[in-house]
Amino acid sequence: MDYLEGLSDDEIDVISVDGPFNFAAINNAAVDCVDTENICFLNNDIEALDDGWLAEMLWRLAAPDVGAVGAKLLWPSSVVQHGGVVLGANFSAAHAFNDRMDGDPGYGDLLQVAHECSALTAACLLMRKRDFLAVGGMDEIRFPISFNDIDLCLKLRQLGKRIVFTPDAKLVHLESASRGRDSAPDRKARFGHELAMLRAKWGEVLLDDPYYSPLLGLDSTPFSSLAWPPRSWKPRANLPPQPTVPPIGM
């Protein structure tokens, strides 16, 4: 808190959001306070490894049909923490390449080249403010802490926007270092409710990620196993995802 209070001397605005911790509400409040064209969500447990990460992400966002750009994130051990998000794993969403070390090319060289994916983590996410507002920002009611970034990316894709991951922006992410993990006993119920909401709203989309082969398995580690039998042989099309209205009472 002392550190945050001292930031005002550096022409950095610090805002306070009352009430229980709500990641989506905090980010929505922050966006309301800025008048820039682009916004970058950056968690407080992120450490940059060089000075070029933001320029790389801005370059990717320059394409008018790109809605959001995400970075390659590493744990301090140099294991990949985020290489994009794959939909459908355990009927949810999972970070790709958690089983790979930094420098590994990844499945099909996906950790070496910028590419589209269905979603990204908001731990380090760059996008245009007008696109954020066009989709209503983060859903602080249905997804106050978990899956708000997945929901945000899917809403951007609804508008026909592309979601781009770039490995050339690389940072260290301690992941939940300040807040703690959702596996804690006092958080399991809340996480379970948000997961149920994700499945209720985007269930059909979770089952058909256009960027993930139906020949690959949907266990907790994407790109690590084959599906048997394959899920579908129909031609895949990258169509705008369509949500389902969650049942009354959820």
Secondary structure, DSSP 8 states (H G I E B T S, - for coil): -HHHHHGGGGT-------SS--HHHHHHHHHHT---SEEEEE-TTEEESSS-HHHHHHHHHTSTTEEEEEEEEE-TTSBEEES-EEE-GGGSEEETTTT-BTT---GGGTTTS-EE-SB--TTEEEEEHHHHHHTTS--TTT-SSSSHHHHHHHHHHHTT-EEEEEEEEEEEE--STTT--TTSTTTHHHHHHHHHHHHHHHHHHHT--TTS-TTB--SSSTTSSB-SS-S--S-------------TT-
